[in-house]
Structure formats: C-alpha cells, structure tokens
C-alpha cells in the first residue's frame, strides 16, 4: 500500500486482522425483544425476526435512512396494513411494526396487540428522532 509516496507493506496476518476490524466497524447487529437490525457491509440495513435464519423472516433496505423514510410516511397510528401499502407483504409487515416500536431511533410504541397497532409518540414531528447514536453503526447494544 502507498501513502504519501511512502510504500508500506503489511504481513498477511496483519492485513487479515485489519480487514476483519474494518468489517466489524461497518457491520453490526443489534437485537431487540422480537426483532433485530443489521447494518451490512454494503451499507444496507436488514430488519429480521430475532433468532430467525430464513430470508422469509427478513427485509433488506438500501440503508437505515430508507427505513426512516418509510416510518415518516406512516400515519401517527399504524398497523400491518399501513406497512403493506409501502410494498412490504406477508409476516414482514408485522415484523416492521414491531421493529419501529422496539428500535430507539423511532418514537413509537405498540398501542394494541390485536390487531397489532403502533402509535407514534413524538409530538412535534412525524420524523423519527435519533435518540443517542442508536441509528449509527458501532452503537453499543443494550
């Protein structure tokens, strides 16, 4: 590798360790009660059912900002059918309602369980607020 016209060479083991450290810095999974959110290496954000391992239990967004935009388009009180209007189908609709209620970047909570309904709790805006660095990679999981 060359930096400021100086050539630097890393031993293979150091290069592998550096690659793993960089990967860890840009990839993070944060688990909540029923859902999990993963910042992936390619910049995308995946919402999944906690502990699930099939793609039928996950929805990948181009970025965390795309998830925030989806949340911003939902009404103050929303359920799975409102999420479905955005193109998310099947059980992923309910997963997204739960993820919005569980993730601290979104000011909302479950309002009722049947039908599963969430309500935004922010009073001055429909936009999510970033409470701490929870929406950023490398945030520490609780």
C-alpha positions in Angstrom: 0.0 0.0 0.0 1.3 3.5 -0.8 0.6 6.5 1.4 2.1 10.0 0.6 4.6 8.4 -1.7 5.8 6.0 1.0 5.3 2.4 0.4 4.1 0.3 3.3 3.8 -3.5 3.4 1.7 -5.4 5.8 2.3 -9.1 6.6 -0.7 -11.2 5.5 -1.8 -11.9 9.1 -1.9 -8.1 9.8 -3.8 -7.4 6.6 -6.4 -10.1 7.5 -6.7 -8.6 11.0 -7.2 -5.1 9.5 -9.8 -6.4 7.1 -11.7 -8.1 9.9 -11.5 -4.9 12.1 -12.9 -2.8 9.2 -15.7 -5.4 8.6 -16.6 -5.3 12.3 -16.7 -1.5 12.2 -19.2 -1.4 9.3 -21.3 -4.5 10.2 -23.3 -4.5 13.4 -26.4 -6.5 14.5 -28.5 -5.1 17.3 -31.0 -7.4 18.8 -34.3 -6.2 20.4 -37.1 -8.2 22.1 -38.6 -9.7 18.9 -36.6 -8.1 16.1 -33.0 -7.4 15.1 -31.4 -4.7 12.9 -28.2 -5.3 11.0 -26.0 -2.7 9.3 -24.4 -4.6 6.5 -21.1 -4.1 4.8 -22.7 -2.8 1.6 -24.5 0.0 3.5 -27.8 -1.7 3.5 -29.9 -2.3 6.6 -31.7 -5.6 7.3 -34.6 -6.0 9.7 -35.2 -9.6 10.8 -37.0 -11.6 13.4 -34.7 -12.1 16.3 -33.1 -15.5 16.1 -34.6 -16.4 12.7 -32.4 -17.7 9.9 -34.6 -17.7 6.8 -35.0 -14.9 4.3 -38.7 -15.1 4.8 -38.1 -13.5 8.2 -36.1 -10.5 7.0 -36.5 -7.4 4.9 -33.4 -5.6 3.5 -33.5 -1.8 2.9 -30.9 0.1 0.8 -30.0 2.0 4.0 -31.1 2.9 7.5 -32.3 6.2 6.0 -34.7 4.2 3.8 -36.2 2.7 7.0 -36.6 6.2 8.5 -38.3 7.4 5.3 -40.7 4.5 5.5 -41.5 5.4 9.1 -42.0 9.0 8.1 -44.7 8.0 5.5 -46.7 6.0 8.0 -49.7 7.7 9.8 -49.5 8.6 13.5 -51.2 5.3 14.4 -50.4 2.4 12.0 -50.8 -1.3 11.7 -49.6 -4.0 9.3 -52.0 -3.0 6.6 -50.4 0.5 6.5 -47.0 -1.0 6.2 -48.3 -3.2 3.4 -49.2 -0.1 1.4 -45.5 0.5 1.1 -44.9 -2.8 -0.7 -43.9 -5.0 2.3 -46.0 -8.1 2.4 -46.7 -11.2 4.5 -45.4 -11.5 8.0 -42.8 -8.9 7.3 -45.5 -6.2 7.8 -45.9 -7.2 11.4 -42.2 -7.5 11.9 -41.7 -3.9 10.7 -44.4 -2.6 13.1 -42.6 -4.3 16.0 -39.2 -3.1 14.8 -40.4 0.5 14.8 -41.7 0.1 18.3 -38.5 -1.6 19.6 -35.8 0.5 17.9 -34.9 3.6 19.9 -34.5 5.7 16.8 -38.3 5.7 16.3 -40.6 7.4 18.7 -43.4 4.9 18.8 -44.8 2.2 20.9 -47.2 -0.8 20.5 -50.7 0.6 21.1 -52.7 -2.6 20.9 -51.8 -6.3 20.2 -54.9 -7.4 18.2 -54.7 -6.2 15.6 -51.1 -5.2 16.1 -51.0 -1.5 16.1 -48.3 1.1 16.9 -48.6 4.7 17.7 -46.1 7.4 17.1 -45.3 9.2 20.4 -43.4 12.2 19.0 -45.5 15.3 19.4 -43.7 17.8 17.2 -42.9 15.8 14.1 -43.7 12.6 12.2 -40.0 12.1 11.6 -38.0 9.7 13.8 -35.6 11.3 16.2 -32.2 10.0 16.7 -32.0 9.4 20.5 -28.3 8.8 21.1 -26.3 7.1 18.4 -28.7 4.1 18.2 -29.2 4.6 14.4 -25.5 4.6 13.7 -23.1 1.7 13.1 -21.0 0.9 16.1 -23.7 1.9 18.6 -23.4 -0.4 21.6 -26.2 -2.9 22.0 -28.1 -2.9 25.3 
